[in-house]
Structure formats: structure tokens, C-alpha cells
Amino acid sequence: MLKRLIENHFKLTEHHTNVKTEVIAGITTFLTMAYIIFVNPSILSQTGMDYGAVFVATCVAAAVGCLIMGLWANYPIAQAPGMGLNAFFTYGVVLGMGYTWEAALGAVFFSGFIFFLLSVFRIREWIINSIPMSLRLGIAAGIGLFLAMIALKNAGIVVANEATYVSLGDLTEPSALYALLGFFVITAMAYLRVTGAVMIGILGVTALAMVLGHNEFGGLMSMPPSVAPTFMALDLAGAFDVAMLSVIFAFLFVDLFDTSGTLVGVAHKGGLLDENGKLPRIGRAMMADSGASMAGAVLGTSTTTSYVESTAGIVSGGRTGLTAVVVAALFLISLFFAPLAGSIPSYATAGALLYVAVLMAGSLAHANWDDPTEAAPVLIAALAMPLTFSIAEGIALGFISFAAIKTLSGRFKDLNPAVIVLALLFAAKFLFLS
């Protein structure tokens, strides 16, 4: 009975797969992205949010996203709070702009709600097609460089300097050594195609630090911590501030392109696109993403998005939403490993952040460097994010530079209405609202 129910819902035979294959694919995907369980609370707790509550919110939001994606959209694509967006939440919005973490959660909720409306009314394709590829590449690379700066800063490898703004820290400090070791190990294992390389690197550095007396073991398992400190704590009124519009847009913009790119890329890898090269049920997949973001904001975590690590499960044979359901179950089981998550030091996650930065910065290779009107905005958007410590400012400067350079070069025809309007709005913000 259960087997027939699973078969009928996920259409396993039609997708040339079976329960065993889907379960193995789900476990594989989970192992490649489980690092977020440790990294997300480590980053968001720096805003003053309760570590244990964020840990629970991370696991539950990921499970909600995976369940919607698996049961409704029937895709083997897993979801969890996104890297880059969590860093922007902490270092850009709260620590950088001075907003409360409650207001930042409100901004996440609004961005998820707008994303949901865009998906319902099918406006997302128009927006995605309106944004030049060069800007997409620059933004992706910029987020990677932003993560790299955060990783180096957290590990003490890069420190503040009054004369030069930044300089090299003391590489003999344990935090720097452990972070570099973690990065080297993760990168090497990734090259060797070791499943769960990032998580293994984080746990390995943590264990080594414990053995050498630089870290304490907080335990392995316990009942899940309370989510009460962050549950329903979002400040929707605080997110209505005019200056918050750019923040909401940044959350929305990054999630929109991250999700669409991941969905299409992962689906292509798994042969899930139709004969026209399009993804069936993309509306459901997008709404799964936006719904999970709103749920995450209510629980107490930053934007939830689709994970490119889902490719690992697809390579292992995952073809249906059953894979995502398995990932959801594993995230829920992870709730009982809060003591282990609390034992992970920031330098252990720094190496993981640096490796993720490498993957994201790779988009620079696809930029058209032979055309300066395309290359210059890419570089400006990419560099602005780490140097201003803000994803939102990087996006704004990228749009402004793209519109200005194209216009001055006599290539106004390369601009579409969406780019022109956004560039003017961003310019007005810098001129009149800064």
C-alpha cells in the first residue's frame, strides 16, 4: 500500500528510478549541504540572535523547503538558508546598517512574499530575462568574494589596519592555522570527489582543535533547543523603513537568480528539462522556495533557497521529489545534534566559507572580458560587495555602472526598461537617501 502510494505520487517508474536509489540520493545531497547546520547559526548568532534557536530554525526551514519542493513540485532539489544571504543579513543589514535582527527578519519575510507573488503571476521570467548576463555573473562572483572576506576576517587572517584599511594577520594564531587547514583539506577532498567534503572538513578541524586543547566538546546529542527566542520575532513595521527597500530588493534579487539558476542547472544535469529546454512546474518550484523563505523568517533564519549541492544527489540517481523528502527527514533528525553544532568554532567554518567563495567566484570565468562595456560592470559589482561589505551596495553599483557605461559608449540599445529604471532608482538612493 505504502509502496504503491509512493510510486503514484512521485512517479518513480516514469522517471526510471526506485525507492532505494532516491534514498541514497537524498543522503548524498544532505551530506554535501549539512555544513549549513553549523555555519548558519555561527553567522546569524553574531547579530545577537540565540544560537540554539537559529540552529532549530535552520533545520526546520530547510525541512519545510525540502518537503514543499519534494511533495508539491516533485523535484530532487533540496533547500536551506542560503550562503551569502546569511552573511548579508548579519554583516550588511544588522552589523553594517545598524538595523535590528528582528527588522532584518521582516525584510526577509517581505522579500519571500514578493518572490511568491512574482511566481504566482509569472512575472519572474520577465525579470530574469531583463537582467544582463554580465550583471548576473558579477553579482554571483561578488557574493563569493564577500564570503571570502568574511572567512578571512573571522579567522584573523585579514585584520584592520589604519594606514591600509586591511592587512595580513598573525598566521601563527591557532584560528588562522585551523581555518587554512580546513580550507586546504576541503578543497583537496572536493577535487577527489569525496562526498560530504565540506562537512568532513568542518568536523575534522573541530575534532583536531579539541584534541590539541583549543576547543571544548559540548556533547553529541540532546533534545532540540527552544526556538522561542526567534519564533515570530520578525519586525514587519521596522522593515518598512525607506532605506530598507534596497535591502528587501537585495534579498529578493539574489534569491530570485540563485534559485532560477540552480533549478535550471540542476534540472539540466538530471535530464529533467522538457523538449524545449524548459523546466516543467517551475512555478511550483519557485513557490516552494519563497514559501520556505517566509517560513524561515517566522522561525528565525535568513532567506531559504535552492542548493546547487542537489547535483550530488542527482548524480547518485535522484530524479523525483522523494530525494528532497529524504533530505527533509535528515534535517529534522539533525535537530537532536544541537550540542555538536554548538561545539563548532568559527575558525572551523571559515575554511568552508572560503571554499564556497571559490565556487561562486568561478562565474568570473564566463564574463566577456573582450568587451569593456560588459567587463567593467562585472568587476565593479564583484569588487564592491567585499569592499563595501554589502551585497546590496554591490548590486546597486553594478546596475549604475552598466547603464552609465553603455549610454556613454553609444550602446543605449543594450539597455532595457528594467535596467534603466533600477539604475535610476539606485542612483537616486545614493544621491538623496544616503
GIZIHU-V475892 format. One record per run of one state. SS is the DSSP state (H for helix, E for strand, - for the rest). FROM is the first residue (numbers start at 1). LEN is the number of residues. Records with the same first field share a line. If there is no record, write none. Layout:
SS: FROM-LEN ; FROM-LEN
This chain:
-: 1-1 ; 11-8 ; 34-1 ; 48-3 ; 74-5 ; 82-3 ; 95-6 ; 121-3 ; 131-2 ; 155-3 ; 162-3 ; 169-5 ; 192-5 ; 212-26 ; 241-3 ; 270-3 ; 274-5 ; 280-2 ; 300-4 ; 307-3 ; 316-5 ; 343-3 ; 367-5 ; 389-2 ; 409-3 ; 415-2 ; 434-1
H: 2-9 ; 19-15 ; 35-13 ; 51-23 ; 85-10 ; 101-20 ; 124-7 ; 133-22 ; 174-18 ; 197-15 ; 238-3 ; 244-26 ; 282-18 ; 310-6 ; 321-22 ; 346-21 ; 372-17 ; 391-18 ; 412-3 ; 417-17
E: 79-3 ; 158-4 ; 165-4 ; 273-1 ; 279-1 ; 304-3
